[in-house]
Amino acid sequence: MLYYFIALIVIALDQFTKMLIVKKMELGESIPVVENLFYITSHRNRGAAWGILEGKMWFFYIITVVVVAGLIYYIQKMAKQHWLLGISLGLMLGGAIGNFIDRVFRKEVVDFIHTYIFSYNFPVFNIADAALSIGVAMLVIYMLFEEKLVKGQKTNE
């Protein structure tokens, strides 16, 4: 149940911040938070990461439904193995649903987190994207160290 709560928090935070951006900023407007590093920029994306597959909403609807179903299945079946796995699945579930809501109701995804990393203009993203990325990174860590993590958890119980 905790992992669904994590997903719900991600969805709520994602949708709340996107609503603020849509209501308070003009498209393309940018507010510097830390000069040359971090900006809040009102941006829209009709595709996936970096705008790939722009305008293919039907594809994203199908993929997201399949991914969400898979994530729910794995949360139910596997999340009890280790907290790291459960949290990663919860973050990915929240991120997938957060962007799915945008695609269904806005026909585009609201992005607003704009960073420059070592002067590289990183593509604008949102809370759902961040949750997905963090969840995937945690899943990779879990998969790389699964045997040690599960064995360590069993000895601590």
Secondary structure as GFF3:
##gff-version 3
##sequence-region A 1 157
A	DSSP	alpha_helix	2	24	.	.	.	ID=ss1
A	DSSP	beta_strand	30	34	.	.	.	ID=ss2
A	DSSP	beta_strand	38	45	.	.	.	ID=ss3
A	DSSP	three_ten_helix	49	51	.	.	.	ID=ss4
A	DSSP	alpha_helix	57	78	.	.	.	ID=ss5
A	DSSP	three_ten_helix	79	81	.	.	.	ID=ss6
A	DSSP	alpha_helix	83	105	.	.	.	ID=ss7
A	DSSP	beta_strand	109	117	.	.	.	ID=ss8
A	DSSP	beta_strand	120	121	.	.	.	ID=ss9
A	DSSP	alpha_helix	127	144	.	.	.	ID=ss10
A	DSSP	alpha_helix	146	156	.	.	.	ID=ss11
###
